[in-house]
Amino acid sequence: MDVDWQGVFPAVTTQFAEDLTIDLAESQRVVDDLIRDGVNGIVAMGTCGENNSLAADEKRTLLKALVSTIGGRVPLIVGVSELSTAAAQTWATDAERLGADGLMLLPALVYVPKPEELVAHFRAVAGVTRLPIMLYNNPTAYRVNIGLDVLEALRDVKNITAVKESAADTRRFTDLHNAFGDRFTLLAGLDDVAFEGLLLGAKGWVSGLTSAFPRESVALYRALEARDLETALTLYRWFMPLLHLDAEHDLVQSIKLAEQIMGRGSERVRLPRLPLSGARRAEVTALVETAAGTRPRRLMSAFE
């Protein structure tokens, strides 16, 4: 089994009803709308999908609903960020059985592993599934860096095929390319350095703000793909105030509020998160409304 890791992969949110149960119909609508707007794949139940706020049976139910909605139109990638290796193995096998096309695999959360422990965790999860795996490196958020030594030790694990790079230091893209060539497909994973990552060799973009502005995200990617750097840079500069939200600890709340303002979802989140309030809510609202009112539609039209 394989996944073409090229293109825009929104890290989709999980939609909740007023009582904070999963709203399956709305979660399905969000994904269907994104596919209709031209994205190349879906990453579900990652950070933005509030993976660790969902019970195992909820994840299985949501995955079945999304598989049904997507119907093979684009790849469905499922986040694996469990607290233990055994739990990650169980969820990985469930995801394969229920129809996922690939996995986004994180280090086991909470514990900060040594490199050899990180290698052992990734090997153990990869060993129970045939699905292609994208490793997720986010040292700022998760206090764990997937170093070159770790990737070298995983070079022989055939179904580990990609790396989502969310380090703020864009030199990583060049270091990874120099060390591994095309062994691992690279994806930009931090929205406010996505332009740089895509220029430096990333083939795909796993994006948070795409959930609120999908057509703009796809146009930016396609402009870069066409090497129309003038158009891409104009789109990126317009987008940047919003893209910075992806690098903050309240990114889930900010992205969900942006979705709500744009009529694409609800801002409801589960504890321990709370919806944005006060000055922060006003700040994010102003950013979204300004972006919506200044969309570079003429530039986008050439890449829609």
C-alpha positions as CSV (number, residue, x, y, z in Angstrom):
1,M,0.0,0.0,0.0
2,D,1.2,3.5,-0.8
3,V,0.2,7.2,-0.5
4,D,1.2,10.0,-2.8
5,W,2.3,12.5,-0.2
6,Q,2.2,15.4,-2.7
7,G,-0.3,18.3,-2.3
8,V,-2.2,20.0,0.5
9,F,-3.4,17.8,3.4
10,P,-5.5,19.7,5.9
11,A,-5.2,18.6,9.5
12,V,-9.0,18.5,9.9
13,T,-10.8,19.3,13.1
14,T,-13.3,17.0,14.9
15,Q,-16.7,18.6,15.2
16,F,-18.6,18.4,18.4
17,A,-22.3,18.9,19.2
18,E,-23.5,21.2,22.0
19,D,-23.1,18.4,24.6
20,L,-19.5,17.8,23.2
21,T,-20.3,14.4,21.8
22,I,-18.8,13.9,18.3
23,D,-21.0,15.4,15.6
24,L,-20.5,12.8,13.0
25,A,-22.6,14.6,10.3
26,E,-20.7,17.9,10.7
27,S,-17.3,16.1,10.8
28,Q,-18.3,14.5,7.6
29,R,-19.5,17.7,6.0
30,V,-16.2,19.5,6.9
31,V,-14.2,16.8,5.2
32,D,-16.5,16.7,2.1
33,D,-16.3,20.4,1.7
34,L,-12.5,20.4,1.9
35,I,-12.3,17.7,-0.8
36,R,-14.7,19.7,-3.0
37,D,-12.4,22.7,-2.6
38,G,-9.5,20.8,-4.1
39,V,-7.3,19.4,-1.2
40,N,-5.2,16.3,-2.0
41,G,-5.7,14.3,1.2
42,I,-7.1,14.4,4.7
43,V,-5.3,14.1,8.0
44,A,-7.8,13.2,10.7
45,M,-7.5,12.8,14.4
46,G,-4.1,14.6,14.7
47,T,-3.5,17.6,16.9
48,C,-6.2,19.7,15.3
49,G,-8.5,16.7,15.4
50,E,-8.1,16.5,19.2
51,N,-6.9,12.9,19.1
52,N,-6.1,12.7,22.8
53,S,-9.6,14.0,23.7
54,L,-11.3,11.1,22.0
55,A,-12.0,7.7,23.4
56,A,-11.0,4.6,21.4
57,D,-14.5,3.7,20.5
58,E,-15.1,7.3,19.4
59,K,-12.1,7.2,17.1
60,R,-13.3,4.0,15.5
61,T,-16.7,5.4,14.9
62,L,-15.4,8.7,13.5
63,L,-12.9,6.8,11.2
64,K,-15.7,4.6,9.8
65,A,-17.8,7.7,9.1
66,L,-14.9,9.5,7.4
67,V,-14.0,6.5,5.3
68,S,-17.6,6.4,4.1
69,T,-17.6,10.1,3.3
70,I,-14.3,10.2,1.4
71,G,-15.1,7.1,-0.6
72,G,-11.5,6.8,-1.9
73,R,-11.5,10.3,-3.5
74,V,-8.3,11.3,-1.6
75,P,-6.1,9.5,0.9
76,L,-7.2,9.5,4.5
77,I,-4.3,9.7,7.0
78,V,-5.0,9.0,10.6
79,G,-3.1,10.4,13.6
80,V,-1.5,8.0,16.0
81,S,-0.4,9.9,19.2
82,E,-1.3,7.5,22.0
83,L,0.3,7.5,25.4
84,S,2.0,4.1,25.1
85,T,3.4,1.9,22.3
86,A,0.9,-0.8,23.0
87,A,-2.0,1.7,22.6
88,A,-0.4,3.0,19.4
89,Q,-0.2,-0.5,18.0
90,T,-3.8,-1.2,18.8
91,W,-5.0,2.0,17.1
92,A,-2.8,1.5,14.1
93,T,-4.2,-2.0,13.5
94,D,-7.8,-0.7,14.0
95,A,-7.2,2.2,11.6
96,E,-5.9,-0.2,8.9
97,R,-8.8,-2.6,9.5
98,L,-11.4,0.2,9.2
99,G,-10.1,1.7,6.0
100,A,-7.4,4.3,6.6
101,D,-4.9,4.8,3.8
102,G,-2.0,5.8,5.9
103,L,-0.8,6.9,9.4
104,M,0.7,10.0,10.9
105,L,2.8,8.6,13.7
106,L,4.0,10.7,16.7
107,P,6.2,9.8,19.6
108,A,4.3,8.4,22.5
109,L,3.1,11.5,24.2
110,V,4.0,12.7,27.7
111,Y,7.2,10.7,28.1
112,V,10.3,12.2,26.4
113,P,12.3,9.2,25.0
114,K,15.9,8.7,24.3
115,P,16.7,8.1,20.6
116,E,16.9,4.4,21.0
117,E,13.5,4.4,22.7
118,L,12.0,6.5,19.9
119,V,13.3,4.1,17.3
120,A,11.9,1.2,19.2
121,H,8.5,2.9,19.4
122,F,8.3,3.7,15.7
123,R,9.5,0.2,14.7
124,A,7.0,-1.5,17.0
125,V,4.1,0.5,15.5
126,A,5.3,0.1,11.9
127,G,5.6,-3.6,12.5
128,V,1.9,-4.2,13.1
129,T,0.6,-2.6,9.9
130,R,1.1,-2.5,6.2
131,L,-0.1,1.1,6.0
132,P,2.4,3.8,4.8
133,I,3.6,5.9,7.7
134,M,4.4,9.6,7.9
135,L,6.5,10.4,11.0
136,Y,5.5,13.7,12.7
137,N,8.4,15.8,14.0
138,N,7.3,18.7,16.2
139,P,10.0,19.3,18.8
140,T,8.5,22.6,20.0
141,A,5.1,21.2,20.9
142,Y,6.1,17.6,21.9
143,R,9.7,18.1,23.3
144,V,11.0,15.3,21.1
145,N,13.2,15.7,18.1
146,I,13.3,13.0,15.5
147,G,17.0,13.5,14.7
148,L,18.9,12.3,11.7
149,D,20.3,9.4,13.8
150,V,16.7,8.2,14.5
151,L,15.8,8.3,10.8
152,E,19.0,6.6,9.9
153,A,18.1,3.7,12.2
154,L,14.7,3.5,10.6
155,R,15.9,3.6,7.0
156,D,15.2,-0.1,6.5
157,V,11.6,0.1,7.7
158,K,9.9,0.1,4.4
159,N,6.5,1.4,5.4
160,I,7.9,4.5,7.1
161,T,7.9,6.5,3.9
162,A,7.5,10.2,4.9
163,V,8.3,12.9,7.4
164,K,6.1,15.8,8.4
165,E,8.6,18.4,9.5
166,S,7.2,21.0,12.0
167,A,10.5,22.3,13.3
168,A,10.7,26.1,13.0
169,D,14.3,25.8,11.7
170,T,13.9,25.4,7.9
171,R,17.5,24.2,7.6
172,R,16.1,20.8,8.5
173,F,14.6,20.3,5.0
174,T,18.1,20.7,3.5
175,D,19.7,18.5,6.1
176,L,17.1,15.8,5.6
177,H,17.5,15.9,1.9
178,N,21.3,15.8,2.1
179,A,21.2,12.9,4.5
180,F,18.5,10.7,2.9
181,G,17.9,11.9,-0.7
182,D,14.5,10.7,-1.7
183,R,14.3,7.9,0.9
184,F,11.7,9.9,2.9
185,T,9.1,12.2,1.3
186,L,9.2,15.5,3.2
187,L,6.1,17.4,4.1
188,A,5.9,20.9,5.5
189,G,4.0,20.8,8.8
190,L,4.3,24.3,10.3
191,D,2.0,26.7,8.4
192,D,4.1,29.9,8.8
193,V,7.2,28.3,7.2
194,A,5.4,26.2,4.6
195,F,6.5,28.4,1.7
196,E,10.1,27.9,2.7
197,G,9.7,24.2,3.3
198,L,8.0,23.7,-0.1
199,L,10.8,25.6,-1.8
200,L,13.4,23.5,0.0
201,G,12.2,20.1,-1.1
202,A,8.9,19.3,0.8
203,K,6.4,17.6,-1.6
204,G,3.4,18.2,0.5
205,W,1.9,20.5,3.1
206,V,0.0,19.3,6.2
207,S,-1.8,22.5,7.1
208,G,-4.0,23.7,10.0
209,L,-5.4,26.9,8.4
210,T,-6.4,25.1,5.3
211,S,-9.5,24.1,7.2
212,A,-10.7,27.7,7.1
213,F,-9.2,28.8,3.8
214,P,-8.8,25.7,1.6
215,R,-8.9,27.4,-1.8
216,E,-6.2,29.9,-0.9
217,S,-4.0,27.1,0.5
218,V,-4.4,25.0,-2.7
219,A,-3.7,28.1,-4.9
220,L,-0.5,28.8,-2.9
221,Y,0.7,25.2,-3.3
222,R,-0.1,25.1,-7.0
223,A,1.7,28.5,-7.6
224,L,4.8,27.1,-5.9
225,E,4.5,23.9,-7.9
226,A,4.4,25.9,-11.1
227,R,7.3,28.0,-9.8
228,D,5.3,31.2,-10.1
229,L,7.1,32.6,-7.1
230,E,5.7,36.1,-7.5
231,T,2.1,34.9,-7.1
232,A,3.0,32.4,-4.4
233,L,4.8,35.1,-2.4
234,T,1.9,37.5,-2.7
235,L,-0.5,34.8,-1.5
236,Y,1.9,33.8,1.4
237,R,2.3,37.4,2.6
238,W,-1.5,37.8,2.6
239,F,-1.9,34.5,4.5
240,M,0.9,35.0,7.0
241,P,-0.9,36.7,9.9
242,L,-3.3,33.7,10.0
243,L,-0.5,31.1,9.4
244,H,1.2,32.3,12.6
245,L,-1.8,30.9,14.5
246,D,-0.6,27.4,13.7
247,A,2.6,27.9,15.7
248,E,0.8,28.9,18.9
249,H,-0.3,26.5,21.7
250,D,-4.0,27.5,21.2
251,L,-3.9,26.6,17.5
252,V,-6.8,24.2,17.8
253,Q,-9.1,26.8,19.3
254,S,-7.9,29.5,16.8
255,I,-8.4,27.2,13.8
256,K,-11.8,26.2,15.0
257,L,-12.9,29.8,15.6
258,A,-11.6,30.6,12.1
259,E,-13.7,27.8,10.7
260,Q,-16.8,29.0,12.5
261,I,-16.3,32.6,11.2
262,M,-15.9,31.3,7.7
263,G,-19.0,29.1,8.0
264,R,-17.0,25.8,7.8
265,G,-17.4,24.4,11.3
266,S,-17.9,25.0,15.0
267,E,-15.4,26.4,17.5
268,R,-16.5,23.8,20.2
269,V,-13.5,22.0,21.8
270,R,-13.2,19.5,24.6
271,L,-11.5,20.1,27.9
272,P,-8.8,20.7,28.8
273,R,-9.1,23.2,26.0
274,L,-11.7,26.0,26.2
275,P,-12.9,28.2,23.3
276,L,-11.0,31.5,22.9
277,S,-12.3,34.4,25.0
278,G,-11.5,38.0,25.7
279,A,-8.7,39.8,24.0
280,R,-7.4,36.7,22.3
281,R,-10.7,35.9,20.8
282,A,-11.0,39.5,19.5
283,E,-7.5,39.3,18.1
284,V,-8.1,36.0,16.2
285,T,-11.5,37.2,15.0
286,A,-10.0,40.4,13.6
287,L,-7.3,38.4,11.8
288,V,-9.8,36.1,10.1
289,E,-12.2,38.9,9.1
290,T,-9.3,40.9,7.7
291,A,-8.1,38.0,5.7
292,A,-11.6,37.2,4.4
293,G,-12.1,40.8,3.3
294,T,-8.8,41.0,1.5
295,R,-8.7,37.7,-0.3
296,P,-6.4,37.8,-3.4
297,R,-9.1,36.4,-5.7
298,R,-7.5,37.5,-9.0
299,L,-4.3,35.7,-8.2
300,M,-6.1,32.6,-6.9
301,S,-8.2,32.2,-10.1
302,A,-5.2,31.1,-12.1
303,F,-4.6,28.1,-9.8
304,E,-8.1,27.0,-9.0
